[in-house]
Amino acid sequence: MTVSLELLSRGPSRPDLLDDLVADDATVAAALARWSAPAPVPVAPAGDAGLPDLEEVAGVLAAGTPAIVDVAPGLTGPGPAADHLADLLAVAAHSGVGFGSGLVPRCADAHQVWSLLAGAVAAMTGADVRAAIAEPDPARILGLSRSAREAIRDVITCTIVPDGRVDAVSADLASADPGRR
């Protein structure tokens, strides 16, 4: 039997893109714990954009802890809040800490989740983050390799949706993935 030495240094298995991606306030810590990620820390909004301060988020991520952030103001269209959200995704994409210490954004529905995932991909690849958020392409995201989909989870570790919406949002996300039907 041959054992790859590369596998010896790997930590616990990381979740694929849609695995435990959606939680609510009551279940987010347990969802992250299944993947050996620490409990997330809320980062309060600051300033006119209604989004958290970039340095505060960077500090939470640098400590190896996921950061719960409210992103709704940045998803409403062009403007300072959208610019700040793009910067927030860039900070998370380049924090370099690894799975478990990314953003945990609050989302209202599957479209917002896809928007943030698309923004994360754009932030990691140097593409236009604002355009990706505005026009997410679930098929393109799902068509990425397994390792690329796992890398997205370094930026968007999990999402929080309103109580009672986890199953509906998860089903909406899965309906875009032909492999999960």
C-alpha positions in Angstrom: 0.0 0.0 0.0 1.3 3.4 -1.0 0.7 6.5 1.2 1.1 10.0 -0.2 3.3 12.0 2.1 1.3 15.1 1.0 -1.7 13.8 2.8 0.1 13.4 6.1 0.3 17.1 6.7 -3.3 17.8 5.9 -5.7 18.7 8.7 -9.3 17.5 8.9 -11.3 17.3 5.7 -12.6 20.6 4.6 -16.2 21.1 3.5 -17.1 21.4 -0.2 -18.8 24.6 -1.2 -22.4 23.8 -0.2 -21.6 21.5 2.8 -22.8 23.2 6.0 -22.7 26.5 4.2 -26.1 27.8 5.6 -26.9 28.1 9.3 -29.0 30.3 11.5 -27.9 32.0 14.7 -28.7 28.9 16.8 -26.8 26.4 14.7 -23.8 28.3 13.2 -21.4 27.4 16.0 -22.3 23.7 15.7 -22.0 23.8 11.9 -18.5 25.2 12.2 -17.5 22.8 14.9 -18.3 19.8 12.6 -15.3 21.1 10.5 -13.1 21.9 13.6 -13.6 25.6 13.1 -13.9 27.9 16.2 -17.1 29.7 17.1 -17.5 32.9 15.2 -17.2 36.4 16.6 -19.7 39.1 15.6 -18.1 42.3 14.3 -20.4 45.3 14.6 -21.1 47.7 11.8 -19.1 51.0 11.9 -19.2 54.2 9.9 -21.5 55.4 7.2 -21.5 52.3 5.0 -23.2 50.3 7.7 -20.6 47.5 7.4 -17.8 46.5 9.8 -14.5 48.3 9.9 -11.9 46.6 7.7 -9.2 46.6 10.3 -11.5 45.1 13.0 -12.5 42.3 10.6 -8.8 41.7 9.7 -7.9 41.5 13.4 -10.6 38.9 14.0 -9.5 36.8 11.0 -5.8 37.1 11.9 -6.7 35.6 15.3 -8.0 32.5 13.5 -11.6 33.2 14.2 -14.5 33.5 11.8 -16.1 37.0 11.7 -19.9 37.4 11.6 -20.7 40.4 9.5 -23.9 42.1 8.4 -23.5 42.7 4.6 -27.0 43.8 3.6 -26.0 47.4 3.0 -23.3 46.4 0.6 -25.7 44.3 -1.5 -28.2 47.1 -2.3 -26.4 48.3 -5.4 -23.6 50.7 -6.4 -22.3 53.2 -3.8 -20.0 53.4 -0.9 -21.5 50.4 0.9 -20.9 48.2 -2.2 -17.3 49.5 -2.4 -16.8 48.7 1.3 -18.2 45.2 0.8 -15.8 44.5 -2.1 -13.0 45.7 0.2 -14.2 43.4 3.0 -14.2 40.4 0.7 -10.7 41.3 -0.5 -9.5 41.5 3.2 -11.0 38.1 3.8 -9.6 36.6 0.6 -6.1 37.7 1.4 -6.1 37.1 5.2 -4.2 33.9 4.6 -5.4 32.1 7.7 -7.3 29.2 6.1 -10.6 27.4 6.5 -12.5 28.3 9.6 -11.4 31.9 9.9 -13.3 33.5 7.0 -16.4 35.7 6.9 -19.7 34.5 8.2 -22.1 37.0 6.5 -25.7 37.4 7.4 -27.8 36.7 4.2 -31.5 37.0 3.5 -31.7 34.4 0.7 -29.8 32.1 -1.7 -29.3 35.0 -4.2 -27.3 36.9 -1.6 -25.3 33.8 -0.8 -24.4 33.3 -4.5 -23.5 37.0 -4.7 -21.1 36.7 -1.8 -19.6 33.5 -3.1 -19.1 35.1 -6.6 -17.5 38.2 -4.9 -15.2 35.9 -3.0 -14.0 34.2 -6.2 -13.5 37.6 -7.8 -11.5 38.8 -4.7 -9.3 35.7 -4.9 -8.6 36.0 -8.6 -8.3 39.8 -9.0 -11.5 40.1 -11.0 -14.1 42.8 -10.6 -15.6 42.1 -7.2 -18.5 44.6 -7.6 -19.5 43.1 -10.9 -19.4 39.5 -9.5 -21.6 40.5 -6.6 -24.1 42.2 -8.9 -24.3 39.3 -11.4 -23.4 36.0 -9.7 -23.0 32.9 -11.9 -23.8 29.8 -9.8 -23.0 27.4 -12.7 -19.5 28.9 -13.1 -18.9 28.7 -9.3 -20.1 25.1 -9.1 -18.0 24.2 -12.2 -14.8 25.0 -10.3 -12.6 22.2 -9.1 -13.1 20.8 -5.7 -10.0 22.5 -4.3 -11.2 25.9 -5.7 -14.6 25.4 -4.2 -12.9 24.6 -0.8 -10.8 27.8 -1.2 -14.0 29.8 -1.5 -14.8 28.6 2.0 -11.6 30.2 3.3 -13.3 33.5 2.5 -17.0 32.7 3.1 -16.7 30.1 5.8 -20.5 29.9 6.5 -23.6 32.1 6.1 -26.3 32.9 8.6 -29.8 33.2 7.4 -33.0 34.2 9.3 -34.4 31.6 11.7 -36.5 29.0 10.0 -34.9 29.6 6.5 -31.9 27.3 6.6 -33.7 24.4 4.8 -35.3 26.7 2.2 -32.0 28.6 1.4 -30.0 25.3 1.4 -32.5 23.8 -1.1 -32.4 26.9 -3.3 -28.6 26.7 -3.4 -28.6 22.9 -4.1 -31.1 23.4 -6.9 -28.4 25.2 -8.9 -26.1 22.2 -8.5 -27.0 19.4 -10.9 -24.9 17.0 -8.9 -27.1 17.4 -5.7 -30.5 16.9 -7.2 
